[in-house]
Amino acid sequence: MDLHLDDTSLLAAFHNHATKEKGYNGIVKKYQEKLYWHIRRMLVSHEDTNDVLQMVLVKVWNGLQNFREDSKLYTWMYRIATNETLTFIEKEKKRAIVSLDQDSDTFGDKVKADAHFDENQLIWRLQLAIKSLPEKQQLVFNLRYYDEMPYHQMSELLDTSEGALKASYHHAAKKIEEFIKSY
């Protein structure tokens, strides 16, 4: 299925019994990489990202039949990816609390454990700075900075006012700047 098909055509193919799988595969091919990087920026670990992405794709498959098209397909899938990622993070936090070895399981340690980690490179300091933010600020920063998502779309995705999102992004950017300067 052509990646350049618009969402309406992909959804029509999905809703047609004869082309349902092709429609779904087209949707996955079109959005899988964007979803992967959206999740990866919040989780850091490639393995965790793949696990969450698979859960997201299953939820998309199961929910696509009932997708009402009140929002864009992209926005709907990002909302699923965001919710699954936040759920995964919460489960990991609970698991870390129970774990006796919780110090070695922090996000900062995961970033530093990457084979390519070099603390002198700005990109790594940026990743550590982002991971030091509260979850909501991480999410808003990633959506705005990396995905260049407009505030009105973020507002729809996160069900938060544009003003609150702008403030959250501003606070996140300030904290990141301070973190990088002090590192």
HELIX and SHEET records of a PDB file:
HELIX    1   1 ASP A    7  HIS A   15  1                                   9    
HELIX    2   2 HIS A   17  THR A   19  5                                   3    
HELIX    3   3 LYS A   20  LEU A   43  1                                  24    
HELIX    4   4 HIS A   46  GLY A   63  1                                  18    
HELIX    5   5 LEU A   64  ASN A   66  5                                   3    
HELIX    6   6 LEU A   73  VAL A   98  1                                  26    
HELIX    7   7 GLN A  102  ASP A  105  5                                   4    
HELIX    8   8 PHE A  107  ALA A  113  1                                   7    
HELIX    9   9 LEU A  122  LYS A  131  1                                  10    
HELIX   10  10 GLU A  135  TYR A  145  1                                  11    
HELIX   11  11 TYR A  151  LEU A  158  1                                   8    
HELIX   12  12 GLU A  162  SER A  182  1                                  21    
END                                                                             
